[in-house]
Amino acid sequence: MPELSVVLRPAGQVVYVIKDDVAQQRIVKTGIYQDGRIQILEGLQAGETIAVDGAAFLTDQAQVQIKSEIKAQTKPEHKAQP
């Protein structure tokens, strides 16, 4: 996901999940940063809509209006077998 979508708050690293035009703060665990993108290891479910542009200005339960949606390109993660 775009690195801009992850915001540092007193609670830790968060993203804002948008549901019913309301921003819901979600604490996440991040992984690898590369080329302006960041891996989310915990805290999100597949298919959730997150704020990217302006995420740093949001607060929990803020009313929002979605101007455009971009579908995330996700790749399944493969775990090494011992």
N, C-alpha and C positions, 0 to 999 in steps of 0.2 A: 504494500500500500504506500501511497506517497508519504514521505517523511513529515510533510507539513501537517498531516492529520493528527500526529501525536503531539500532545501539549504537556508541558511540565506544570503540575499543580502541587499544592501542599500534600495532597493525597498520593502523589507519585505521577507516573506517566499515564495520561488518560487520552481517550478519543471520545468524540461525541457521536453517539448513535442517534439517528433521526428516526423517530417513530411518531406518526400522527401529528406531524409538524411541530414536534417538541424535541429539543436536544437533551439527551440523557447521557450524563457523564459516566464513562465506563473505565475503570482502572485496567490497564493492560500490562502484560509482560512482553518486552520486546527482545528481539534477537539481533540478527545481522542487519547492519546499515550498508547499503551499496547503491551508488548512482542515484541518490535522491529518493530511494525507496527503503522501507523498513519492514522487517519481518515481525509479525505479531504471533507470539507463541501461546498466549492465554488471554482470555477476556472478551473475545468476539466469537460470534457464530457466523457460519457461512451464510451469505445472502443479506446480511444486515447493511443498511445504508448508513454511511458515516459522513461527517462533515470534513471537507478538505479546505476549501477556500474560506478563510475567516475563522477557522477552528479556534485560533488563539484568542478570539474576542468573545467566545461563547461562555456561558455559565450553565450549570445544571438546571434543567427545566425551562430554559429559554425558548420562546416561540420562534420558529424559523420558517422560511419559505424556500423551498427547493427550486432553484432556477434551471438546473440541468443535472442529469444523472450520468455517471460514467460507470460502466460495468467493470469491476475489478477482474484482472486476469490472474487467476490463481492456478498454481500447479500443485498437484498432490505431493505431499512430503513422503520421502522414502527413508525408512530407518535401516541402518546397517544391521545385518544379521551377524550374531557372534559366531 
